[in-house]
Amino acid sequence: MIPWILLDKVPTPGNGKELRLYQRDTEYSIKVSTYELINSRVHSSEDALARLACLKITNKLEQRILIGGLGMGFTLRVALNNLKVRAHVTVAELVPVVVKWNRSFLAHLAGSPLIDKRVTVYEGDVADKINTAQDLYHAIILDVDNGTQGLTQKKNDSLYTLKGLKAAYTALQSGGVLAVWSAGPDEAFTHRLRKAKFKVEETRVRRRSGCKGGGLTVVWIAMK
């Protein structure tokens, strides 16, 4: 069996948990402590997150998108593939080393999306971008942490509170979409989305494309 090789490790901001990047042959894995956050072989649900969001705004001429969480770049790549040439995408990534990895070890996985001229990288909390915007974005796509409950960063929880969802609602233009990825279902979160005035669609998506196994994730598409 081909062994995993540790490529890099850093403490995550605020809690000291270790974020690790591993490689095994052509496969890459990002873990926090011993929990796997992302694997390069399993990203169908992240792809679906971006695709479902972008399908809702195809009629917009100069699409303005905010993506929370860079990961391995797959969500960003699918978004770019589904957006117009005059679109502008801001990617907010709280952990600077993840941006560094996407410019080096991981760049080839999603076709180097960070070099696309439509992309601006913000190394900071996506909540900062949401809380300071009003009627700005056509879509906000959140693939932060492990879903609607913070794993690497407890403050990520604030994105999914009623206050956080109302801030997202304010940041979106009329007809805009909030798309959220989660490792599992959360009925209370669905209720909060509706309470924040969103029209909600909930979709179950397999982690691995074309495979009956691999588990199901949840994508919420919430329209303003």
C-alpha positions as CSV (number, residue, x, y, z in Angstrom):
1,M,0.0,0.0,0.0
2,I,1.2,3.5,-0.9
3,P,1.8,5.5,2.3
4,W,0.5,8.9,3.1
5,I,3.1,11.7,3.0
6,L,2.7,14.7,5.3
7,L,3.4,17.8,3.1
8,D,2.6,20.6,5.5
9,K,1.0,21.3,8.8
10,V,-0.1,24.5,10.6
11,P,-2.2,25.4,13.7
12,T,-5.6,26.8,12.8
13,P,-6.2,30.4,13.9
14,G,-7.9,30.7,17.2
15,N,-8.0,27.2,18.6
16,G,-4.6,25.6,18.0
17,K,-6.0,22.5,16.2
18,E,-3.5,21.3,13.6
19,L,-4.4,21.5,9.9
20,R,-2.5,19.0,7.9
21,L,-2.0,18.4,4.2
22,Y,-1.2,14.8,3.0
23,Q,-0.4,13.2,-0.3
24,R,-0.7,9.6,-1.4
25,D,0.3,9.1,-5.1
26,T,-2.1,11.4,-6.9
27,E,-4.6,11.8,-4.0
28,Y,-4.5,14.7,-1.5
29,S,-6.2,15.0,1.9
30,I,-6.7,18.0,4.3
31,K,-7.3,17.0,7.9
32,V,-7.8,18.9,11.1
33,S,-6.1,16.8,13.8
34,T,-7.2,13.3,12.6
35,Y,-10.5,14.3,11.0
36,E,-10.5,14.5,7.2
37,L,-12.1,17.7,5.9
38,I,-11.4,17.3,2.2
39,N,-10.2,14.5,-0.1
40,S,-9.3,15.2,-3.7
41,R,-11.0,12.1,-4.9
42,V,-14.4,13.0,-3.3
43,H,-15.7,16.4,-4.3
44,S,-19.0,15.7,-6.2
45,S,-21.1,17.5,-3.6
46,E,-18.8,20.5,-3.6
47,D,-19.2,20.6,-7.4
48,A,-23.0,20.4,-7.0
49,L,-23.0,23.2,-4.5
50,A,-21.5,25.7,-7.0
51,R,-23.4,24.3,-10.0
52,L,-26.8,24.5,-8.3
53,A,-26.1,28.1,-7.1
54,C,-25.0,29.3,-10.5
55,L,-28.0,27.8,-12.3
56,K,-30.1,30.3,-10.3
57,I,-28.3,33.4,-11.7
58,T,-27.7,32.6,-15.3
59,N,-29.8,35.6,-16.4
60,K,-27.5,38.1,-14.6
61,L,-25.0,39.9,-16.9
62,E,-22.3,40.8,-14.5
63,Q,-22.5,38.1,-11.8
64,R,-21.0,39.0,-8.5
65,I,-20.3,35.9,-6.3
66,L,-18.9,35.4,-2.8
67,I,-17.5,32.0,-1.9
68,G,-16.7,31.2,1.7
69,G,-14.1,28.5,1.9
70,L,-11.5,27.7,-0.7
71,G,-10.8,24.0,0.1
72,M,-9.0,22.4,-2.8
73,G,-10.5,24.8,-5.3
74,F,-13.2,22.5,-6.7
75,T,-16.2,24.7,-5.8
76,L,-14.4,27.7,-7.2
77,R,-13.6,25.9,-10.5
78,V,-17.2,24.7,-11.1
79,A,-18.4,28.2,-10.3
80,L,-16.1,29.7,-12.8
81,N,-17.1,27.2,-15.4
82,N,-20.7,28.2,-15.0
83,L,-20.3,32.0,-14.8
84,K,-20.0,34.6,-17.6
85,V,-16.8,36.2,-18.6
86,R,-17.7,39.5,-16.9
87,A,-18.4,37.8,-13.6
88,H,-16.5,38.7,-10.4
89,V,-15.8,36.1,-7.7
90,T,-14.4,36.8,-4.3
91,V,-13.1,33.8,-2.4
92,A,-12.8,34.3,1.4
93,E,-10.4,31.9,3.1
94,L,-9.7,32.3,6.8
95,V,-6.6,30.1,6.9
96,P,-3.8,31.7,4.7
97,V,-1.9,28.5,4.3
98,V,-4.9,27.0,2.4
99,V,-4.5,29.7,-0.2
100,K,-0.7,28.9,-0.3
101,W,-1.5,25.2,-0.9
102,N,-3.9,26.1,-3.7
103,R,-1.1,28.0,-5.4
104,S,1.4,25.2,-5.0
105,F,0.7,21.6,-4.0
106,L,-3.0,21.6,-5.0
107,A,-3.1,24.0,-8.0
108,H,-3.4,21.3,-10.6
109,L,-6.3,19.6,-9.1
110,A,-8.9,22.1,-10.2
111,G,-7.0,23.7,-13.0
112,S,-5.4,26.6,-11.1
113,P,-8.6,28.6,-10.6
114,L,-6.9,31.3,-8.5
115,I,-5.1,32.6,-11.7
116,D,-8.5,33.4,-13.3
117,K,-8.8,37.1,-13.7
118,R,-12.3,37.0,-12.4
119,V,-11.1,35.9,-9.0
120,T,-10.1,38.0,-6.0
121,V,-8.8,36.2,-2.8
122,Y,-9.7,37.6,0.6
123,E,-7.6,36.1,3.4
124,G,-10.1,36.6,6.2
125,D,-13.5,35.7,7.6
126,V,-16.3,35.4,5.0
127,A,-18.6,36.9,7.6
128,D,-16.7,40.2,7.3
129,K,-17.6,40.4,3.7
130,I,-21.2,39.4,4.3
131,N,-21.7,41.8,7.2
132,T,-20.4,44.8,5.3
133,A,-22.5,44.3,2.1
134,Q,-26.0,45.3,1.1
135,D,-27.7,44.3,-2.1
136,L,-24.3,43.4,-3.5
137,Y,-24.0,39.7,-4.4
138,H,-26.0,37.6,-6.8
139,A,-24.8,34.5,-4.9
140,I,-23.1,33.6,-1.6
141,I,-21.7,30.1,-1.6
142,L,-20.7,28.7,1.8
143,D,-18.5,25.6,2.0
144,V,-17.1,26.5,5.4
145,D,-15.8,24.0,7.9
146,N,-18.0,20.9,8.1
147,G,-21.3,22.5,7.5
148,T,-23.8,24.3,9.8
149,Q,-21.7,23.6,12.9
150,G,-18.1,24.8,13.2
151,L,-15.5,22.1,13.5
152,T,-12.2,23.9,13.0
153,Q,-13.5,27.3,14.0
154,K,-16.4,27.7,16.5
155,K,-17.0,31.2,15.3
156,N,-18.1,29.8,12.0
157,D,-21.3,28.9,13.8
158,S,-22.3,32.6,13.6
159,L,-22.8,32.2,9.9
160,Y,-25.7,29.9,10.5
161,T,-27.5,31.7,13.2
162,L,-30.7,33.6,12.5
163,K,-28.6,36.8,12.7
164,G,-26.0,35.5,10.3
165,L,-28.6,34.4,7.8
166,K,-30.4,37.8,8.0
167,A,-27.0,39.4,7.2
168,A,-26.6,37.1,4.2
169,Y,-30.2,38.1,3.1
170,T,-29.2,41.7,3.3
171,A,-26.0,41.2,1.4
172,L,-27.8,39.6,-1.5
173,Q,-29.5,41.3,-4.4
174,S,-33.1,40.6,-5.0
175,G,-33.3,37.2,-6.7
176,G,-30.0,36.3,-5.2
177,V,-29.1,32.9,-3.8
178,L,-27.5,31.6,-0.6
179,A,-26.0,28.1,-1.2
180,V,-24.8,26.2,1.8
181,W,-23.0,22.8,2.0
182,S,-23.2,20.5,5.0
183,A,-21.9,17.0,5.8
184,G,-25.4,16.1,7.1
185,P,-29.0,17.3,7.5
186,D,-30.1,20.0,10.0
187,E,-33.8,20.6,10.3
188,A,-33.3,23.5,12.6
189,F,-31.1,25.2,10.1
190,T,-33.8,24.8,7.4
191,H,-36.2,26.4,9.7
192,R,-33.9,29.4,10.4
193,L,-33.4,29.9,6.6
194,R,-37.2,30.2,6.2
195,K,-37.4,32.5,9.3
196,A,-34.8,34.7,7.6
197,K,-37.3,35.0,4.7
198,F,-35.5,32.7,2.2
199,K,-37.3,30.4,-0.1
200,V,-35.6,27.1,0.5
201,E,-34.7,24.1,-1.6
202,E,-32.8,21.2,0.1
203,T,-30.9,18.6,-2.0
204,R,-29.1,15.4,-1.0
205,V,-25.9,14.9,-3.0
206,R,-23.6,12.0,-3.0
207,R,-20.0,12.7,-2.0
208,R,-18.6,10.5,-4.8
209,S,-20.0,10.9,-8.4
210,G,-21.5,7.8,-10.0
211,C,-21.2,5.8,-6.8
212,K,-23.9,4.4,-4.6
213,G,-21.7,4.5,-1.6
214,G,-19.7,7.4,-0.2
215,G,-22.5,8.9,1.8
216,L,-24.9,11.8,1.3
217,T,-24.3,15.5,2.0
218,V,-26.8,18.3,2.0
219,V,-26.9,21.4,-0.2
220,W,-29.4,24.2,0.7
221,I,-30.3,26.6,-2.1
222,A,-32.0,29.6,-0.5
223,M,-33.5,32.3,-2.7
224,K,-34.1,35.9,-1.7
